[in-house]
Amino acid sequence: MRCPVGEIFDVAVDLRRSSATFGQWVAARLSAESHNQLWVPVGFAHGFLTLSETAEVQYKASGYWSKACERSMCWSDPQLAIAWPLEALGGTEPLLAEKDAAAPTLAEALAAGEVFE
């Protein structure tokens, strides 16, 4: 992941049930200014919060996109406790894609078998 225009708070969550870090997350601020990148391994959920007026996000992938491999996770799941920098939104709520607004919590995804082995 990289952000060649603007700035984002980029998050990856381990959804590999057999992993010692299952359910844990890591985050980084990515921006045009810093030139930082974040590698998101297979089996991780990925999301971001735009911190600037506009942002461009670029992905490199190890394979072709497949709907069967796509997962969504509730961005505000208390079990994950992601420390989103919501103060950057100036008191407004995050704008979510429809699929993200309806995304399950980690516990719901686990119960439905929607995590990776």
N, C-alpha and C positions, 0 to 999 in steps of 0.2 A: 504494500500500500504506500502511496505517496500523495502529497497534496501540492501540486505545482502552482496553484492559484488559491490564495486565502489561507485559512487555518482551520484545522479540525482537531477534536479530541477523539482519538481512534482506540477502539477496545476490541480485544479478542478474548473469548471465553472457551475454556477447554470442555468439549462435550463428548470426550472419549471416556465412556464409563469405566474402562479398565485402567485408566491413567491415574497415577498418584496425585495429579493436579486437577482431577475432574471437578468442574464447577468453579474453579478459580479463574481469575481474570488478570489481564495485564493491559496497560494503556500507555499511550504516548501522544504528545501533541505533535502533529505534523503540519508543516507550513511551507509556503514558497520561500520564506526567508531562511528557515533552518535546513532545508533540503533533507530532513530526516525521513526514514522509511521504516515501516513495520512489516515484518514477515509474519503471516498468519498461516500456521500449518494446517494440513488436512485434518478434519475432525474438530475444528474450532468454529464457533460462531463469531461473526464480525459485525460491528456496528460503529457508528461515529456520530458525533454532535458537531455541527458546523459552528465555529466560533467567530467567524467573520461575516460580513454582509453577504458575500458570495464565496463559494469554494468549488474547486474542481478536484475530484478524487480519481486517481488512476490505479487500476489493479493489474497485476501480472498473475497469471494462473498457470498451474502445472498441467492442466488438462482442460478439456471443453466443459462448459457449464452443463449441469444436468439437474433438472427439476427434482429428480429422485434423491439428490444429495443436499438439496436446499433445506435449511432449518431456520426457524425464527425463534427468538427468545424475548421474553418480556423485558424491556429495557430497564424497568424499575423494580424488578423482582427483589424483594427484601433478602432472599436467601443468597443472591449473588452480591448484593450490597455494593454495586459499582458506584464509585465516587465521581459521578458526572459533575462537571463544573457548570451547574445550572445558573449560577450567578451571572454568567456571560450572556444569558438570555434576557437580562434586565427585568425579571419577574414574569415573563411570558412562559407558557407551556411549550415543550418541544413539539414541532410539527412532525407527525409520523405518517409513513406510508400505511395504507389500509391493512396490509398483511402484518405489519409491525404492531399496529394498534390492537390487533386480535391475537398476538403471539402468546403462547403458553408460558407459564413459569417453568423453571427448571424441574420442579417436582412433577408438574403436569406432563412435561415432555418425557421425563423418565418413566412415569406410569403408562404413557401411551407408546413406549418403545421408540421414541423419536430422538434418541441419542445414538451416538456411534459406539461400536464395541471397542 
